Amino acid sequence: MGLPHAAWALAVSPPVIEQEIGSGESVTKKITLYNENVEPIIISWELRAIDKAKHNETGAPTILPPSEVVSAPLSWIELPKKPLTLSVGAHTELPITIRVPKGTEPGGYYGALLVGSQMSGKKGEVNIIGKTAIIILLTVRGNIKTEGVVKEFSLLPHEVSWLDHQPEGFVVRIENTGTVHFKPNGTVIVRSMVGTEDRLAINPAERSVLPAWTRRFEIPWSRNKTSAGIFGEWQRFGLGRYTANLAVQLGTHVVMQQISYWVIPWRTLLALVVLVAVIILAHKRHTSHK
């Protein structure tokens, strides 16, 4: 089935429920559960709120402790009442129905669904295997604002005026200044003084930025770790001035920025100077002995 694997023997797909819906409308989504354990498991679930004020720039949300489900969008969600048992190697679909009340304000509404598994141990004991979180991203249609700003565009791992080899990539930090989440996408185009260029994709995994959040996106140029010293200069060779042009779609508009940097592989250049000097001296000695 191509489901993702989980170390604690319950595979869950998809990891994110994303839905655009109108006020007064309803929709049913399905979550696929697959038992990879060697024994039958009991699956349960619970809705949790996301802390809108607390987050880190990796985009991982902070899930709040259990509480009464009264706030949107958790109060709009209907799930089966009882846990289910899943036999070894079996899979099933968990329906999740979302009913948006009439008169709901347009915008983004977010929460999490925690799916847990457990199995019966000896003497009737219950062993909890683990839990996974499915993030719920809802957009209620209407007068919404989808926009953001680029707070930082710099070299990876850090911004300097010159390097001894090409950078390992770039960093883009994006803040969502709108009322709904969006997925930034675009490119970084690196051009040399002689006109050659490389194109790097931004956010190929299509990760979202929630309203009022800032998310950091790393754009690797090479997935191989760069060696130190002169070997790094050969591995990520560059020479001269380069410009990196960012063009990223943030909701309904495109933001463009540019940075420039110099690559001066001084160890390689010094080695070449020494080599040329040695060749010249050797040539002079050879001609002087004729």
N, C-alpha and C positions, 0 to 999 in steps of 0.2 A: 504493500500500500504506500510505501515511501514516507511513512510517518517518522518524526524525529525520535531519536532514542533518548531515554532518560536513565540515569544511573540507578534510580530507585524503582525501576521496573514498570512504571506507568508512562506510556507515551501519550502526549496530548497534542492535538492539532485542531485549529491553528493557535499560535501563541498570542495572537492579537485579534480581537473582534472590532472591526471598523465599519461603521454604518452611518450613512446620511439618511435622515428621516424627517418627515414633516410633522408639525404639531397636529395631534389627534390621530396620527397613524400608528400602525403596529407592524412588526416584522418578527419572524422566527428564524434564528440562526441555529446551526448545529455544530457541536464540538465532538470530534472523534476521539474516543478513548481506546487504548490498546494495552492489554495485559501482557507484559514481557516477563512477568515473574514466573517462578517454577511452581507456584501455588495459586489457588484462587485468591482474589483480593476483594475487599469491600471499598467502594468508592463513595466519598461524600463531597459536599461542596458548600461554600459560603461566600456571600458577597462582602466586599470590604471597600471602604472609602480610600481615596488617594489624598495625601496631604498636598494641597495646591500651593502652599507657601514654602514647603521644604523640598528641595530637590538638589541634585548635583548635575554637573555638566556632562556626565555620561548619558543622561537621559533616563536613568533608572528611577522609577517613581518610589516614593516612600509610602508603603501601605500601612494604614492606620489599624490599631487593634480592633477586635470585634466590638460592635455596638449595635444598637437598634437601627434597622435599615429604614430611615425616614427621609433622607435627602435624595435629590435627583443626582444621577440617574438610577441609583440602586432601587428606589421605590417604584421604578417603572418596570423592573425585571421580574419575570416569573420563571421559576425553575421547578422541576419535579420535587415533590415533598419528601420522598424517602430515598435513602442511599440505595445503591444497587450493587449486586455481586457480579464479578466478572471472572469467568473461568480462565484457565491457563490458555494463552494463545488467542483468546477471543477479543473481539472489538465490538464497540457499540457507539451509538450517537446520543449525546446529551442535548436535548432541545433547550434553547434559551429564548424566551419570548420578551420582546421589548414593546411596551405600550406607552406612547408619549401622550400625556394629557393635553386636551385642547387648551389653547391659550398659553402654551409654554413659550417662553422667550427664546428667540433664535440664539444660536451660539454653540459652544462646545461643552460637552458634559462627559465626565470621566470617572471611571471606577475600576475595580478589579474583581475577578472571580477566582477564588482559591479552590483548587481541586486537590483533594487528598486521598491517599490510599492506605489501607491497613489490612492486616490479616490476623486470623485467630491463631494464637499460640497454644502451648500446652496448658492444661488445667483451665481452659476458658479465658486465658489472658489475651488481650488485644495488643498487637504490636503495630505501632504507627510507622509506616515506611517513609512517608514524606509528603510534601505539598509542592504544587507549582502554581504560579499566578498567571492568569490570562488577563491581559489588559483590555479594557473596554473603552473605545474611542467613539463617541457619538457626536454627530453634528446635526442640530435641529435647523432645518432650512429657514431662510428668511433674510432679514437685513443683517448680514454678518460681515465682519471685517477680517480679511485674510492678508496680512502683511507682516514684515519683519525687517530687521536691520542687521548688517554685518558689524559685529563689535570688534572683530580682530581678523586679520589676514596676515599670516606670518610664516616664516620658514620652520620646518621641523628638523631637529628638536628645539632650536631656539633661533631668534632673529639676530643676525650680525650683519656688518657691512660687507664682509668678504669671507669666503670659505676656501679651504684647500681642496675640496671636492664638491660635487653636486650634493645638494641637500637630500636627506632621506624622504622628504615630502613636504607637505604644507599643512597648516592648521587654519581652520575657519571656525570662528565662534559666532553663532547666529542667535539673535534674540527674537522671540515671537511677540510682536506688539499688537496683534489682532485679537479676535475673540474666539477663534477656532484653531485647531492644530493644522499643520501643513508639513509636507515632505520637501525639504530643499533639494533641488537638483540643478546640475550645471557642470561646468568644466573649469579647470585651470590649464591655461595654455602657456608653456614655457618656451620663449624664443631666445636664440643666441644672436650674437652680433652679425653672424653670417647668414641669418635667416632660417636656420633649422629650427624645428619646433617639436615639442612633445605635448600630448593632450592627456590630462588626468581627469577621471570622473569624480564628481562630488556625490557622496551619499548613494552609492550603488545599491546598498541594502535597503534603501527607501525607509529610513527611520524618521520618526515624527518629532516635531518640536511643539510642545503644548503652550497655550497662551501664558504670557508673562514669564516663560522659562527661557533660559539661555542654554544652548547645547553646543558642545565642542565636537567638531568633525575633523578627524585626521585623514589626510589624503596621501597615502604612501606612494612614493615614486618607485621604490624598489622594496619588495618584501624580504629581500635578503639583508641581513645585518651587515653594515659596512665595516670593513676592517680598519684598524688604526694605522696611522703613519702613511708611508709611501704606497703601501698596498691598497689602502683606501683611496688614494688619489688615482691609482690605475683602475680600480674597480668602478669608481663613480667619477670618471674623468670629465673635466670641464676646463675651459680656459676663456677668460674674458668676461664681459658684462652680459648679464641675462636679465630678461624681464619676465615676470609671471603675471598673467592677466586672468583675473577671476571674473566669471560671469555666472551668477547663481540666481535661479528663480525662487523668489520668496512669495508664495501665494500668487497674487495677480501681477506682480511686477518683477523686473530683473534688476539686480544690483551688480554693478561692475566696479572693480578696484584693481589697482596695479601696484606691484612692488618690484624693486630691482636689487640685484646683488652682483658681486664680483666673485669669480672663481679663479684663484691663483694657486696652482699646485706647486708651491715653492720647492718642495723636496724633489719633485720630478725635474723641475727646471734647473735646480742646483746640480742634480746628478747629470743632466745633459751638458751643462756648462763644464763640469769636471771631465766628462767623457770627451767632449770636443777638445778641451785643453790637452788631455792625454794624447789624443790622436795627433794634434798639431805638433806637440813635443816629439812624439815618436817619429813623425814624418821628417822633422828637422834633423833629428839624430841620424835617421837613415840617409838623408841626402848629404849630410856632412861627412859621412864615412865613404862616400863614393870617390 
